[in-house]
Amino acid sequence: MKKVLGWAQAHPYLTCWIVLAIGMVIMLLASSTHAGLLPSQLAFLAVMTVLLAGACVWIISWDADEDEPSEEPSKP
């Protein structure tokens, strides 16, 4: 368990992507039970959902990168 937590702390964006993708795919599967989708259509939607979760985490990382202080001291 410590290895998993250590990996999650070392790779926070990948961890967020995995957790968000799992949650989004669960919601997709729960909401599409009576939609009459073919398995190939459902698989395509699941793959696109995982990619969408990755795009969301990538966009969120833009804001996090701006919050980090620069290494160069500011000049008066």
WONOR-V583027 format. One record per pair of residues at least 4 apart in sequence whose ideal C-beta (glycine too) atoms are under 7 Angstrom apart, sorted by the first residue. I is the first residue (numbers start at 0). GAP is how many residues later the second one is. If there is no record, write none. Layout:
<<I GAP> <I GAP>>
//
This chain:
<<0 4> <1 4> <2 4> <3 4> <4 4> <5 4> <6 4> <7 7> <10 4> <11 4> <12 4> <12 44> <12 48> <13 4> <14 4> <15 4> <15 41> <16 4> <16 36> <16 37> <16 40> <17 4> <18 4> <19 4> <19 33> <19 36> <19 37> <20 4> <20 28> <20 29> <20 32> <21 4> <22 4> <23 4> <23 25> <23 29> <24 4> <24 21> <24 24> <24 25> <25 4> <26 4> <27 4> <27 17> <27 18> <27 21> <31 5> <31 10> <36 4> <36 5> <38 4> <39 4> <40 4> <41 4> <42 4> <43 4> <44 4> <45 4> <46 4> <47 4> <48 4> <49 4> <50 4> <51 4> <52 4> <53 4> <54 4> <55 4> <56 4> <59 4> <60 4> <61 4> <62 4>>
//
